[in-house]
């Protein structure tokens, strides 16, 4: 089930649709660090993985809920 979200980035907040959770990694000096991401579809159709702590789930409007 997809859900509407607001993603809080550095200087802006953007609307999008949450699809599912995933995993990303970052190479560190002493190994690899894994972290959870949310896969978001932006209003222009592009998919992007963003850290979950930047995602806010919002309540869909009645029109969106009827889709």
mmCIF file of the N, C-alpha and C atoms, coordinates in Angstrom:
data_MODEL
# 
_entry.id   MODEL 
# 
loop_
_atom_site.group_PDB 
_atom_site.id 
_atom_site.type_symbol 
_atom_site.label_atom_id 
_atom_site.label_alt_id 
_atom_site.label_comp_id 
_atom_site.label_asym_id 
_atom_site.label_entity_id 
_atom_site.label_seq_id 
_atom_site.pdbx_PDB_ins_code 
_atom_site.Cartn_x 
_atom_site.Cartn_y 
_atom_site.Cartn_z 
_atom_site.occupancy 
_atom_site.B_iso_or_equiv 
_atom_site.pdbx_formal_charge 
_atom_site.auth_seq_id 
_atom_site.auth_comp_id 
_atom_site.auth_asym_id 
_atom_site.auth_atom_id 
_atom_site.pdbx_PDB_model_num 
ATOM 1   N N  . UNK A 1 1  ? 0.848   -1.186 0.000   1.00 0.00 ? 1  UNK A N  1 
ATOM 2   C CA . UNK A 1 1  ? 0.000   0.000  0.000   1.00 0.00 ? 1  UNK A CA 1 
ATOM 3   C C  . UNK A 1 1  ? 0.890   1.244  0.000   1.00 0.00 ? 1  UNK A C  1 
ATOM 4   N N  . UNK A 1 2  ? 0.630   2.137  -0.918  1.00 0.00 ? 2  UNK A N  1 
ATOM 5   C CA . UNK A 1 2  ? 1.371   3.389  -0.951  1.00 0.00 ? 2  UNK A CA 1 
ATOM 6   C C  . UNK A 1 2  ? 0.701   4.396  -0.023  1.00 0.00 ? 2  UNK A C  1 
ATOM 7   N N  . UNK A 1 3  ? 1.527   5.287  0.527   1.00 0.00 ? 3  UNK A N  1 
ATOM 8   C CA . UNK A 1 3  ? 1.004   6.309  1.438   1.00 0.00 ? 3  UNK A CA 1 
ATOM 9   C C  . UNK A 1 3  ? 1.648   7.645  1.129   1.00 0.00 ? 3  UNK A C  1 
ATOM 10  N N  . UNK A 1 4  ? 0.881   8.743  1.243   1.00 0.00 ? 4  UNK A N  1 
ATOM 11  C CA . UNK A 1 4  ? 1.477   10.064 1.038   1.00 0.00 ? 4  UNK A CA 1 
ATOM 12  C C  . UNK A 1 4  ? 2.409   10.421 2.190   1.00 0.00 ? 4  UNK A C  1 
ATOM 13  N N  . UNK A 1 5  ? 3.500   11.106 1.838   1.00 0.00 ? 5  UNK A N  1 
ATOM 14  C CA . UNK A 1 5  ? 4.489   11.501 2.835   1.00 0.00 ? 5  UNK A CA 1 
ATOM 15  C C  . UNK A 1 5  ? 4.978   12.915 2.537   1.00 0.00 ? 5  UNK A C  1 
ATOM 16  N N  . UNK A 1 6  ? 5.608   13.497 3.534   1.00 0.00 ? 6  UNK A N  1 
ATOM 17  C CA . UNK A 1 6  ? 6.383   14.715 3.362   1.00 0.00 ? 6  UNK A CA 1 
ATOM 18  C C  . UNK A 1 6  ? 7.798   14.356 3.790   1.00 0.00 ? 6  UNK A C  1 
ATOM 19  N N  . UNK A 1 7  ? 8.762   14.660 2.927   1.00 0.00 ? 7  UNK A N  1 
ATOM 20  C CA . UNK A 1 7  ? 10.164  14.370 3.228   1.00 0.00 ? 7  UNK A CA 1 
ATOM 21  C C  . UNK A 1 7  ? 10.847  15.689 3.548   1.00 0.00 ? 7  UNK A C  1 
ATOM 22  N N  . UNK A 1 8  ? 11.445  15.755 4.727   1.00 0.00 ? 8  UNK A N  1 
ATOM 23  C CA . UNK A 1 8  ? 12.100  16.975 5.199   1.00 0.00 ? 8  UNK A CA 1 
ATOM 24  C C  . UNK A 1 8  ? 13.584  16.910 4.844   1.00 0.00 ? 8  UNK A C  1 
ATOM 25  N N  . UNK A 1 9  ? 13.962  17.648 3.806   1.00 0.00 ? 9  UNK A N  1 
ATOM 26  C CA . UNK A 1 9  ? 15.341  17.712 3.349   1.00 0.00 ? 9  UNK A CA 1 
ATOM 27  C C  . UNK A 1 9  ? 16.019  18.916 3.983   1.00 0.00 ? 9  UNK A C  1 
ATOM 28  N N  . UNK A 1 10 ? 17.250  19.205 3.609   1.00 0.00 ? 10 UNK A N  1 
ATOM 29  C CA . UNK A 1 10 ? 18.015  20.280 4.247   1.00 0.00 ? 10 UNK A CA 1 
ATOM 30  C C  . UNK A 1 10 ? 17.273  21.611 4.283   1.00 0.00 ? 10 UNK A C  1 
ATOM 31  N N  . UNK A 1 11 ? 16.891  22.131 3.130   1.00 0.00 ? 11 UNK A N  1 
ATOM 32  C CA . UNK A 1 11 ? 16.285  23.462 3.069   1.00 0.00 ? 11 UNK A CA 1 
ATOM 33  C C  . UNK A 1 11 ? 14.841  23.467 2.603   1.00 0.00 ? 11 UNK A C  1 
ATOM 34  N N  . UNK A 1 12 ? 14.268  22.297 2.328   1.00 0.00 ? 12 UNK A N  1 
ATOM 35  C CA . UNK A 1 12 ? 12.936  22.236 1.740   1.00 0.00 ? 12 UNK A CA 1 
ATOM 36  C C  . UNK A 1 12 ? 12.242  20.951 2.186   1.00 0.00 ? 12 UNK A C  1 
ATOM 37  N N  . UNK A 1 13 ? 10.925  20.991 2.183   1.00 0.00 ? 13 UNK A N  1 
ATOM 38  C CA . UNK A 1 13 ? 10.120  19.785 2.415   1.00 0.00 ? 13 UNK A CA 1 
ATOM 39  C C  . UNK A 1 13 ? 9.388   19.477 1.118   1.00 0.00 ? 13 UNK A C  1 
ATOM 40  N N  . UNK A 1 14 ? 9.389   18.194 0.720   1.00 0.00 ? 14 UNK A N  1 
ATOM 41  C CA . UNK A 1 14 ? 8.768   17.794 -0.543  1.00 0.00 ? 14 UNK A CA 1 
ATOM 42  C C  . UNK A 1 14 ? 7.709   16.740 -0.307  1.00 0.00 ? 14 UNK A C  1 
ATOM 43  N N  . UNK A 1 15 ? 6.638   16.798 -1.112  1.00 0.00 ? 15 UNK A N  1 
ATOM 44  C CA . UNK A 1 15 ? 5.596   15.775 -1.077  1.00 0.00 ? 15 UNK A CA 1 
ATOM 45  C C  . UNK A 1 15 ? 6.022   14.590 -1.925  1.00 0.00 ? 15 UNK A C  1 
ATOM 46  N N  . UNK A 1 16 ? 5.597   13.414 -1.504  1.00 0.00 ? 16 UNK A N  1 
ATOM 47  C CA . UNK A 1 16 ? 5.888   12.215 -2.267  1.00 0.00 ? 16 UNK A CA 1 
ATOM 48  C C  . UNK A 1 16 ? 4.971   11.082 -1.850  1.00 0.00 ? 16 UNK A C  1 
ATOM 49  N N  . UNK A 1 17 ? 5.191   9.928  -2.449  1.00 0.00 ? 17 UNK A N  1 
ATOM 50  C CA . UNK A 1 17 ? 4.432   8.723  -2.135  1.00 0.00 ? 17 UNK A CA 1 
ATOM 51  C C  . UNK A 1 17 ? 5.419   7.662  -1.652  1.00 0.00 ? 17 UNK A C  1 
ATOM 52  N N  . UNK A 1 18 ? 5.166   7.112  -0.471  1.00 0.00 ? 18 UNK A N  1 
ATOM 53  C CA . UNK A 1 18 ? 5.984   6.035  0.092   1.00 0.00 ? 18 UNK A CA 1 
ATOM 54  C C  . UNK A 1 18 ? 5.601   4.723  -0.579  1.00 0.00 ? 18 UNK A C  1 
ATOM 55  N N  . UNK A 1 19 ? 6.606   3.929  -0.990  1.00 0.00 ? 19 UNK A N  1 
ATOM 56  C CA . UNK A 1 19 ? 6.347   2.622  -1.587  1.00 0.00 ? 19 UNK A CA 1 
ATOM 57  C C  . UNK A 1 19 ? 6.717   1.484  -0.638  1.00 0.00 ? 19 UNK A C  1 
ATOM 58  N N  . UNK A 1 20 ? 7.931   1.491  -0.111  1.00 0.00 ? 20 UNK A N  1 
ATOM 59  C CA . UNK A 1 20 ? 8.348   0.443  0.827   1.00 0.00 ? 20 UNK A CA 1 
ATOM 60  C C  . UNK A 1 20 ? 9.672   0.840  1.470   1.00 0.00 ? 20 UNK A C  1 
ATOM 61  N N  . UNK A 1 21 ? 10.090  0.026  2.449   1.00 0.00 ? 21 UNK A N  1 
ATOM 62  C CA . UNK A 1 21 ? 11.373  0.236  3.095   1.00 0.00 ? 21 UNK A CA 1 
ATOM 63  C C  . UNK A 1 21 ? 12.453  -0.545 2.362   1.00 0.00 ? 21 UNK A C  1 
ATOM 64  N N  . UNK A 1 22 ? 13.688  -0.089 2.478   1.00 0.00 ? 22 UNK A N  1 
ATOM 65  C CA . UNK A 1 22 ? 14.828  -0.757 1.881   1.00 0.00 ? 22 UNK A CA 1 
ATOM 66  C C  . UNK A 1 22 ? 16.035  -0.575 2.779   1.00 0.00 ? 22 UNK A C  1 
ATOM 67  N N  . UNK A 1 23 ? 17.212  -0.958 2.285   1.00 0.00 ? 23 UNK A N  1 
ATOM 68  C CA . UNK A 1 23 ? 18.455  -0.842 3.047   1.00 0.00 ? 23 UNK A CA 1 
ATOM 69  C C  . UNK A 1 23 ? 19.505  -0.187 2.163   1.00 0.00 ? 23 UNK A C  1 
ATOM 70  N N  . UNK A 1 24 ? 20.273  0.719  2.732   1.00 0.00 ? 24 UNK A N  1 
ATOM 71  C CA . UNK A 1 24 ? 21.400  1.331  2.047   1.00 0.00 ? 24 UNK A CA 1 
ATOM 72  C C  . UNK A 1 24 ? 22.621  1.182  2.950   1.00 0.00 ? 24 UNK A C  1 
ATOM 73  N N  . UNK A 1 25 ? 23.782  1.562  2.451   1.00 0.00 ? 25 UNK A N  1 
ATOM 74  C CA . UNK A 1 25 ? 24.993  1.428  3.257   1.00 0.00 ? 25 UNK A CA 1 
ATOM 75  C C  . UNK A 1 25 ? 25.896  2.626  3.045   1.00 0.00 ? 25 UNK A C  1 
ATOM 76  N N  . UNK A 1 26 ? 26.802  2.795  3.972   1.00 0.00 ? 26 UNK A N  1 
ATOM 77  C CA . UNK A 1 26 ? 27.813  3.840  3.893   1.00 0.00 ? 26 UNK A CA 1 
ATOM 78  C C  . UNK A 1 26 ? 29.140  3.220  4.298   1.00 0.00 ? 26 UNK A C  1 
ATOM 79  N N  . UNK A 1 27 ? 30.150  3.447  3.476   1.00 0.00 ? 27 UNK A N  1 
ATOM 80  C CA . UNK A 1 27 ? 31.472  2.920  3.809   1.00 0.00 ? 27 UNK A CA 1 
ATOM 81  C C  . UNK A 1 27 ? 32.129  3.833  4.835   1.00 0.00 ? 27 UNK A C  1 
ATOM 82  N N  . UNK A 1 28 ? 32.559  3.237  5.939   1.00 0.00 ? 28 UNK A N  1 
ATOM 83  C CA . UNK A 1 28 ? 33.206  3.956  7.024   1.00 0.00 ? 28 UNK A CA 1 
ATOM 84  C C  . UNK A 1 28 ? 34.672  3.542  7.108   1.00 0.00 ? 28 UNK A C  1 
ATOM 85  N N  . UNK A 1 29 ? 35.446  4.237  7.893   1.00 0.00 ? 29 UNK A N  1 
ATOM 86  C CA . UNK A 1 29 ? 36.870  3.906  8.006   1.00 0.00 ? 29 UNK A CA 1 
ATOM 87  C C  . UNK A 1 29 ? 37.105  2.516  8.589   1.00 0.00 ? 29 UNK A C  1 
ATOM 88  N N  . UNK A 1 30 ? 36.186  2.052  9.429   1.00 0.00 ? 30 UNK A N  1 
ATOM 89  C CA . UNK A 1 30 ? 36.367  0.738  10.053  1.00 0.00 ? 30 UNK A CA 1 
ATOM 90  C C  . UNK A 1 30 ? 35.362  -0.305 9.562   1.00 0.00 ? 30 UNK A C  1 
ATOM 91  N N  . UNK A 1 31 ? 34.783  -0.098 8.381   1.00 0.00 ? 31 UNK A N  1 
ATOM 92  C CA . UNK A 1 31 ? 33.844  -1.071 7.834   1.00 0.00 ? 31 UNK A CA 1 
ATOM 93  C C  . UNK A 1 31 ? 32.679  -0.401 7.138   1.00 0.00 ? 31 UNK A C  1 
ATOM 94  N N  . UNK A 1 32 ? 31.597  -1.145 7.057   1.00 0.00 ? 32 UNK A N  1 
ATOM 95  C CA . UNK A 1 32 ? 30.393  -0.674 6.367   1.00 0.00 ? 32 UNK A CA 1 
ATOM 96  C C  . UNK A 1 32 ? 29.276  -0.502 7.381   1.00 0.00 ? 32 UNK A C  1 
ATOM 97  N N  . UNK A 1 33 ? 28.532  0.596  7.258   1.00 0.00 ? 33 UNK A N  1 
ATOM 98  C CA . UNK A 1 33 ? 27.368  0.822  8.116   1.00 0.00 ? 33 UNK A CA 1 
ATOM 99  C C  . UNK A 1 33 ? 26.087  0.729  7.305   1.00 0.00 ? 33 UNK A C  1 
ATOM 100 N N  . UNK A 1 34 ? 25.168  -0.118 7.708   1.00 0.00 ? 34 UNK A N  1 
ATOM 101 C CA . UNK A 1 34 ? 23.869  -0.251 7.037   1.00 0.00 ? 34 UNK A CA 1 
ATOM 102 C C  . UNK A 1 34 ? 22.826  0.594  7.743   1.00 0.00 ? 34 UNK A C  1 
ATOM 103 N N  . UNK A 1 35 ? 21.872  1.134  6.963   1.00 0.00 ? 35 UNK A N  1 
ATOM 104 C CA . UNK A 1 35 ? 20.761  1.870  7.560   1.00 0.00 ? 35 UNK A CA 1 
ATOM 105 C C  . UNK A 1 35 ? 19.515  1.713  6.701   1.00 0.00 ? 35 UNK A C  1 
ATOM 106 N N  . UNK A 1 36 ? 18.374  1.878  7.328   1.00 0.00 ? 36 UNK A N  1 
ATOM 107 C CA . UNK A 1 36 ? 17.091  1.713  6.659   1.00 0.00 ? 36 UNK A CA 1 
ATOM 108 C C  . UNK A 1 36 ? 16.738  2.972  5.880   1.00 0.00 ? 36 UNK A C  1 
ATOM 109 N N  . UNK A 1 37 ? 16.175  2.775  4.674   1.00 0.00 ? 37 UNK A N  1 
ATOM 110 C CA . UNK A 1 37 ? 15.703  3.886  3.858   1.00 0.00 ? 37 UNK A CA 1 
ATOM 111 C C  . UNK A 1 37 ? 14.232  3.673  3.512   1.00 0.00 ? 37 UNK A C  1 
ATOM 112 N N  . UNK A 1 38 ? 13.594  4.744  3.120   1.00 0.00 ? 38 UNK A N  1 
ATOM 113 C CA . UNK A 1 38 ? 12.234  4.677  2.582   1.00 0.00 ? 38 UNK A CA 1 
ATOM 114 C C  . UNK A 1 38 ? 12.322  4.954  1.095   1.00 0.00 ? 38 UNK A C  1 
ATOM 115 N N  . UNK A 1 39 ? 11.671  4.129  0.281   1.00 0.00 ? 39 UNK A N  1 
ATOM 116 C CA . UNK A 1 39 ? 11.657  4.349  -1.158  1.00 0.00 ? 39 UNK A CA 1 
ATOM 117 C C  . UNK A 1 39 ? 10.467  5.263  -1.464  1.00 0.00 ? 39 UNK A C  1 
ATOM 118 N N  . UNK A 1 40 ? 10.791  6.459  -1.978  1.00 0.00 ? 40 UNK A N  1 
ATOM 119 C CA . UNK A 1 40 ? 9.801   7.513  -2.197  1.00 0.00 ? 40 UNK A CA 1 
ATOM 120 C C  . UNK A 1 40 ? 9.673   7.801  -3.682  1.00 0.00 ? 40 UNK A C  1 
ATOM 121 N N  . UNK A 1 41 ? 8.443   7.969  -4.144  1.00 0.00 ? 41 UNK A N  1 
ATOM 122 C CA . UNK A 1 41 ? 8.178   8.438  -5.510  1.00 0.00 ? 41 UNK A CA 1 
ATOM 123 C C  . UNK A 1 41 ? 7.805   9.911  -5.424  1.00 0.00 ? 41 UNK A C  1 
ATOM 124 N N  . UNK A 1 42 ? 8.605   10.766 -6.065  1.00 0.00 ? 42 UNK A N  1 
ATOM 125 C CA . UNK A 1 42 ? 8.324   12.198 -6.063  1.00 0.00 ? 42 UNK A CA 1 
ATOM 126 C C  . UNK A 1 42 ? 7.194   12.503 -7.036  1.00 0.00 ? 42 UNK A C  1 
ATOM 127 N N  . UNK A 1 43 ? 6.671   13.706 -6.966  1.00 0.00 ? 43 UNK A N  1 
ATOM 128 C CA . UNK A 1 43 ? 5.540   14.110 -7.805  1.00 0.00 ? 43 UNK A CA 1 
ATOM 129 C C  . UNK A 1 43 ? 5.855   14.025 -9.297  1.00 0.00 ? 43 UNK A C  1 
ATOM 130 N N  . UNK A 1 44 ? 7.136   14.079 -9.673  1.00 0.00 ? 44 UNK A N  1 
ATOM 131 C CA . UNK A 1 44 ? 7.524   13.980 -11.091 1.00 0.00 ? 44 UNK A CA 1 
ATOM 132 C C  . UNK A 1 44 ? 7.765   12.537 -11.530 1.00 0.00 ? 44 UNK A C  1 
ATOM 133 N N  . UNK A 1 45 ? 7.514   11.562 -10.640 1.00 0.00 ? 45 UNK A N  1 
ATOM 134 C CA . UNK A 1 45 ? 7.624   10.151 -10.985 1.00 0.00 ? 45 UNK A CA 1 
ATOM 135 C C  . UNK A 1 45 ? 8.973   9.515  -10.699 1.00 0.00 ? 45 UNK A C  1 
ATOM 136 N N  . UNK A 1 46 ? 9.951   10.287 -10.269 1.00 0.00 ? 46 UNK A N  1 
ATOM 137 C CA . UNK A 1 46 ? 11.274  9.752  -9.969  1.00 0.00 ? 46 UNK A CA 1 
ATOM 138 C C  . UNK A 1 46 ? 11.261  9.065  -8.606  1.00 0.00 ? 46 UNK A C  1 
ATOM 139 N N  . UNK A 1 47 ? 11.902  7.884  -8.531  1.00 0.00 ? 47 UNK A N  1 
ATOM 140 C CA . UNK A 1 47 ? 12.023  7.150  -7.272  1.00 0.00 ? 47 UNK A CA 1 
ATOM 141 C C  . UNK A 1 47 ? 13.358  7.478  -6.628  1.00 0.00 ? 47 UNK A C  1 
ATOM 142 N N  . UNK A 1 48 ? 13.358  7.569  -5.285  1.00 0.00 ? 48 UNK A N  1 
ATOM 143 C CA . UNK A 1 48 ? 14.590  7.853  -4.561  1.00 0.00 ? 48 UNK A CA 1 
ATOM 144 C C  . UNK A 1 48 ? 14.522  7.210  -3.185  1.00 0.00 ? 48 UNK A C  1 
ATOM 145 N N  . UNK A 1 49 ? 15.657  6.727  -2.711  1.00 0.00 ? 49 UNK A N  1 
ATOM 146 C CA . UNK A 1 49 ? 15.750  6.203  -1.356  1.00 0.00 ? 49 UNK A CA 1 
ATOM 147 C C  . UNK A 1 49 ? 16.208  7.310  -0.420  1.00 0.00 ? 49 UNK A C  1 
ATOM 148 N N  . UNK A 1 50 ? 15.467  7.539  0.654   1.00 0.00 ? 50 UNK A N  1 
ATOM 149 C CA . UNK A 1 50 ? 15.830  8.576  1.626   1.00 0.00 ? 50 UNK A CA 1 
ATOM 150 C C  . UNK A 1 50 ? 15.862  7.967  3.029   1.00 0.00 ? 50 UNK A C  1 
ATOM 151 N N  . UNK A 1 51 ? 16.711  8.486  3.917   1.00 0.00 ? 51 UNK A N  1 
ATOM 152 C CA . UNK A 1 51 ? 16.741  7.971  5.288   1.00 0.00 ? 51 UNK A CA 1 
ATOM 153 C C  . UNK A 1 51 ? 15.364  8.113  5.961   1.00 0.00 ? 51 UNK A C  1 
ATOM 154 N N  . UNK A 1 52 ? 14.985  7.099  6.720   1.00 0.00 ? 52 UNK A N  1 
ATOM 155 C CA . UNK A 1 52 ? 13.636  7.082  7.300   1.00 0.00 ? 52 UNK A CA 1 
ATOM 156 C C  . UNK A 1 52 ? 13.384  8.227  8.271   1.00 0.00 ? 52 UNK A C  1 
ATOM 157 N N  . UNK A 1 53 ? 14.419  8.751  8.920   1.00 0.00 ? 53 UNK A N  1 
ATOM 158 C CA . UNK A 1 53 ? 14.200  9.822  9.897   1.00 0.00 ? 53 UNK A CA 1 
ATOM 159 C C  . UNK A 1 53 ? 13.838  11.149 9.229   1.00 0.00 ? 53 UNK A C  1 
ATOM 160 N N  . UNK A 1 54 ? 13.854  11.207 7.895   1.00 0.00 ? 54 UNK A N  1 
ATOM 161 C CA . UNK A 1 54 ? 13.453  12.425 7.182   1.00 0.00 ? 54 UNK A CA 1 
ATOM 162 C C  . UNK A 1 54 ? 12.013  12.344 6.662   1.00 0.00 ? 54 UNK A C  1 
ATOM 163 N N  . UNK A 1 55 ? 11.333  11.216 6.901   1.00 0.00 ? 55 UNK A N  1 
ATOM 164 C CA . UNK A 1 55 ? 10.012  10.960 6.323   1.00 0.00 ? 55 UNK A CA 1 
ATOM 165 C C  . UNK A 1 55 ? 8.918   11.162 7.365   1.00 0.00 ? 55 UNK A C  1 
ATOM 166 N N  . UNK A 1 56 ? 7.883   11.899 6.964   1.00 0.00 ? 56 UNK A N  1 
ATOM 167 C CA . UNK A 1 56 ? 6.693   12.089 7.806   1.00 0.00 ? 56 UNK A CA 1 
ATOM 168 C C  . UNK A 1 56 ? 5.487   11.572 7.031   1.00 0.00 ? 56 UNK A C  1 
ATOM 169 N N  . UNK A 1 57 ? 4.816   10.566 7.572   1.00 0.00 ? 57 UNK A N  1 
ATOM 170 C CA . UNK A 1 57 ? 3.595   10.063 6.946   1.00 0.00 ? 57 UNK A CA 1 
ATOM 171 C C  . UNK A 1 57 ? 2.461   11.028 7.234   1.00 0.00 ? 57 UNK A C  1 
ATOM 172 N N  . UNK A 1 58 ? 1.628   11.281 6.224   1.00 0.00 ? 58 UNK A N  1 
ATOM 173 C CA . UNK A 1 58 ? 0.495   12.190 6.388   1.00 0.00 ? 58 UNK A CA 1 
ATOM 174 C C  . UNK A 1 58 ? -0.796  11.458 6.068   1.00 0.00 ? 58 UNK A C  1 
ATOM 175 N N  . UNK A 1 59 ? -1.886  11.945 6.627   1.00 0.00 ? 59 UNK A N  1 
ATOM 176 C CA . UNK A 1 59 ? -3.190  11.338 6.399   1.00 0.00 ? 59 UNK A CA 1 
ATOM 177 C C  . UNK A 1 59 ? -3.674  11.694 5.004   1.00 0.00 ? 59 UNK A C  1 
ATOM 178 N N  . UNK A 1 60 ? -4.063  10.673 4.202   1.00 0.00 ? 60 UNK A N  1 
ATOM 179 C CA . UNK A 1 60 ? -4.549  10.976 2.854   1.00 0.00 ? 60 UNK A CA 1 
ATOM 180 C C  . UNK A 1 60 ? -5.882  11.709 2.908   1.00 0.00 ? 60 UNK A C  1 
ATOM 181 N N  . UNK A 1 61 ? -6.111  12.548 1.910   1.00 0.00 ? 61 UNK A N  1 
ATOM 182 C CA . UNK A 1 61 ? -7.411  13.226 1.818   1.00 0.00 ? 61 UNK A CA 1 
ATOM 183 C C  . UNK A 1 61 ? -8.449  12.219 1.351   1.00 0.00 ? 61 UNK A C  1 
ATOM 184 N N  . UNK A 1 62 ? -9.699  12.575 1.425   1.00 0.00 ? 62 UNK A N  1 
ATOM 185 C CA . UNK A 1 62 ? -10.778 11.668 1.020   1.00 0.00 ? 62 UNK A CA 1 
ATOM 186 C C  . UNK A 1 62 ? -10.639 11.276 -0.446  1.00 0.00 ? 62 UNK A C  1 
ATOM 187 N N  . UNK A 1 63 ? -10.261 12.205 -1.309  1.00 0.00 ? 63 UNK A N  1 
ATOM 188 C CA . UNK A 1 63 ? -10.118 11.913 -2.724  1.00 0.00 ? 63 UNK A CA 1 
ATOM 189 C C  . UNK A 1 63 ? -8.992  10.903 -2.956  1.00 0.00 ? 63 UNK A C  1 
ATOM 190 N N  . UNK A 1 64 ? -7.854  11.081 -2.289  1.00 0.00 ? 64 UNK A N  1 
ATOM 191 C CA . UNK A 1 64 ? -6.740  10.150 -2.438  1.00 0.00 ? 64 UNK A CA 1 
ATOM 192 C C  . UNK A 1 64 ? -7.108  8.785  -1.878  1.00 0.00 ? 64 UNK A C  1 
ATOM 193 N N  . UNK A 1 65 ? -7.896  8.743  -0.813  1.00 0.00 ? 65 UNK A N  1 
ATOM 194 C CA . UNK A 1 65 ? -8.263  7.475  -0.188  1.00 0.00 ? 65 UNK A CA 1 
ATOM 195 C C  . UNK A 1 65 ? -9.194  6.664  -1.084  1.00 0.00 ? 65 UNK A C  1 
ATOM 196 N N  . UNK A 1 66 ? -9.938  7.326  -1.966  1.00 0.00 ? 66 UNK A N  1 
ATOM 197 C CA . UNK A 1 66 ? -10.887 6.635  -2.852  1.00 0.00 ? 66 UNK A CA 1 
ATOM 198 C C  . UNK A 1 66 ? -10.229 6.006  -4.068  1.00 0.00 ? 66 UNK A C  1 
ATOM 199 N N  . UNK A 1 67 ? -8.949  6.244  -4.280  1.00 0.00 ? 67 UNK A N  1 
ATOM 200 C CA . UNK A 1 67 ? -8.272  5.679  -5.468  1.00 0.00 ? 67 UNK A CA 1 
ATOM 201 C C  . UNK A 1 67 ? -8.125  4.191  -5.365  1.00 0.00 ? 67 UNK A C  1 
# 
